Amino acid sequence: MSLFTAEQQDFADAIEQFCVDNCGTVEQRDSLTDGGTLSNSPGLLLALAELGWLGVSLPAQYGGGGAGMVEECIFLEETARGLAPIHAYGTGLTAAQTYLRHGTEDQKMEVLGNLCSGRFEAIALSEPGAGSDLGSVRTRAIRDGDRFIVNGQKTWITAAHLADHLLVLTRTSSEGSKHQGLTLMYSTTDAPGLEIKPIQTMDGHTVNEVFFTDVSVPAANVVGGVGDAWHRLMRGLNVERLIIAAMSIGAARRSVQDTIAYVKQREQFGRSLGMFQAVRHRIADLVAEIDCCRSYVYQVAAQIDAGLEAQLAREGAIAKLKCTEVAKRAALEGVQLMGGNGYTVEYGMELQVRKALAPPIYGGANEVQRDIIAKALDL
């Protein structure tokens, strides 16, 4: 059963072929990522921009494709399945949703146009003492005439070292509850007083610490209103969770795809591994779960395209929770079924494991997603 129209399937097929041609081998991916030490290739992102595929869900007047979230999920899924090293594009797309819904025309033209042309964008929410509890952010922005002076620290910021702009969650007032007095504003990453330091992880250099020391941000760079970021932020996170889910389902499909190819050709005890019931049933269970998750992703995407985004907190949480967990399981099963070869760099499954461990944590840890689902059930 196809989830797509003929045109959408052609789009998926074209992205698949692009990935095969440009990053289909370990050697190609190593050349794009400095021997596998980086998670993002600016050159590959530019090549995708030249094809008009970046920002496919964004309006054409800002450089996008003018399609919807279904097409965007196709792009995210297929590039993840193809192991395209453009991980931070999803983060930029998350930031773009906030500009699209709450930004001024000038902000949209500048930032969305930047993303669609193949440049990176970033969003800075988390702090050393505020991860899942974003209402506890302490980065301060104090009004000074026609600008704000920002001081504080952000951490786990994806692609800050590559991005042109950084969308920052700041506290502009301490009055009221912790969810009041929060403001979103953006700074250029080369602003005086802004320092970016890499955090080395098992997946290479993707995330950073960002320090603000008297960084001057024009008041015109406030996205939405001053002090009302919380509501705007919560709506945007519904789309972020779908973005992560689509990327994760692509990764899960790749892990199973590579595992199936391996167990078909690997022989033990006179027959291929795929003929053993203990192996084939584990793979069958994975494929069944992945297909169910994939259908759900596109169902949620279609609801967003129908204008129901604000009502999808539960659905977005379910998609993010199940897709990230099945991606992790698929990669770990791949290592197990490949045996010692699964643990080697040559076969690639160890890379899939490293990539699959972070998504259940970022974008709102899966423990938080479960709580969102429970609240929607009045529990």
Secondary structure as the mmCIF struct_conf table of DSSP 4:
data_model
#
loop_
_struct_conf.conf_type_id
_struct_conf.id
_struct_conf.beg_label_comp_id
_struct_conf.beg_label_asym_id
_struct_conf.beg_label_seq_id
_struct_conf.end_label_comp_id
_struct_conf.end_label_asym_id
_struct_conf.end_label_seq_id
BEND BEND1 LEU A 3 PHE A 4
HELX_RH_AL_P HELX_RH_AL_P1 ALA A 6 CYS A 23
BEND BEND2 THR A 25 THR A 25
HELX_RH_AL_P HELX_RH_AL_P2 VAL A 26 LEU A 32
TURN_TY1_P TURN_TY1_P1 THR A 33 THR A 37
STRN STRN1 LEU A 38 LEU A 38
BEND BEND3 SER A 39 SER A 39
STRN STRN2 ASN A 40 ASN A 40
HELX_RH_AL_P HELX_RH_AL_P3 PRO A 42 GLU A 50
TURN_TY1_P TURN_TY1_P2 LEU A 51 GLY A 52
TURN_TY1_P TURN_TY1_P3 LEU A 54 SER A 57
BEND BEND4 LEU A 58 LEU A 58
HELX_RH_3T_P HELX_RH_3T_P1 ALA A 60 TYR A 62
TURN_TY1_P TURN_TY1_P4 GLY A 63 GLY A 63
BEND BEND5 GLY A 64 GLY A 64
HELX_RH_AL_P HELX_RH_AL_P4 MET A 69 ARG A 81
TURN_TY1_P TURN_TY1_P5 GLY A 82 LEU A 83
BEND BEND6 PRO A 85 PRO A 85
STRN STRN3 ILE A 86 ILE A 86
TURN_TY1_P TURN_TY1_P6 HIS A 87 HIS A 87
HELX_RH_AL_P HELX_RH_AL_P5 ALA A 88 HIS A 102
HELX_RH_AL_P HELX_RH_AL_P6 GLU A 105 GLN A 107
HELX_RH_PI_P HELX_RH_PI_P1 LYS A 108 LEU A 112
HELX_RH_AL_P HELX_RH_AL_P7 GLY A 113 CYS A 116
TURN_TY1_P TURN_TY1_P7 SER A 117 GLY A 118
STRN STRN4 PHE A 120 ALA A 124
STRN STRN5 GLU A 127 GLU A 127
TURN_TY1_P TURN_TY1_P8 PRO A 128 GLY A 129
STRN STRN6 ALA A 130 ALA A 130
BEND BEND7 GLY A 131 SER A 132
HELX_RH_3T_P HELX_RH_3T_P2 LEU A 134 SER A 136
STRN STRN7 ARG A 140 ASP A 144
TURN_TY1_P TURN_TY1_P9 GLY A 145 ASP A 146
STRN STRN8 ARG A 147 THR A 158
TURN_TY1_P TURN_TY1_P10 ALA A 159 LEU A 162
STRN STRN9 ALA A 163 ARG A 171
BEND BEND8 GLU A 175 SER A 177
TURN_TY1_P TURN_TY1_P11 LYS A 178 HIS A 179
BEND BEND9 GLN A 180 GLY A 181
STRN STRN10 LEU A 182 THR A 188
TURN_TY1_P TURN_TY1_P12 THR A 189 ASP A 190
TURN_TY1_P TURN_TY1_P13 PRO A 192 GLY A 193
STRN STRN11 LEU A 194 THR A 201
TURN_TY1_P TURN_TY1_P14 MET A 202 ASP A 203
STRN STRN12 GLY A 204 PRO A 218
HELX_RH_3T_P HELX_RH_3T_P3 ALA A 219 ASN A 221
STRN STRN13 VAL A 222 VAL A 222
BEND BEND10 GLY A 224 GLY A 224
TURN_TY1_P TURN_TY1_P15 VAL A 226 GLY A 227
STRN STRN14 ASP A 228 ASP A 228
HELX_RH_AL_P HELX_RH_AL_P8 ALA A 229 GLN A 265
STRN STRN15 GLU A 267 GLN A 268
TURN_TY1_P TURN_TY1_P16 PHE A 269 GLY A 270
STRN STRN16 ARG A 271 SER A 272
HELX_RH_3T_P HELX_RH_3T_P4 LEU A 273 MET A 275
BEND BEND11 PHE A 276 PHE A 276
HELX_RH_AL_P HELX_RH_AL_P9 GLN A 277 ASP A 305
TURN_TY1_P TURN_TY1_P17 ALA A 306 GLY A 307
HELX_RH_3T_P HELX_RH_3T_P5 GLU A 309 GLN A 311
HELX_RH_AL_P HELX_RH_AL_P10 ALA A 313 MET A 338
HELX_RH_3T_P HELX_RH_3T_P6 GLY A 339 TYR A 343
BEND BEND12 THR A 344 THR A 344
TURN_TY1_P TURN_TY1_P18 VAL A 345 TYR A 347
BEND BEND13 GLY A 348 GLY A 348
HELX_RH_AL_P HELX_RH_AL_P11 MET A 349 LEU A 357
BEND BEND14 ALA A 358 ALA A 358
TURN_TY1_P TURN_TY1_P19 PRO A 359 ILE A 361
BEND BEND15 TYR A 362 GLY A 364
HELX_RH_AL_P HELX_RH_AL_P12 ASN A 366 ALA A 376
TURN_TY1_P TURN_TY1_P20 LEU A 377 ASP A 378
#
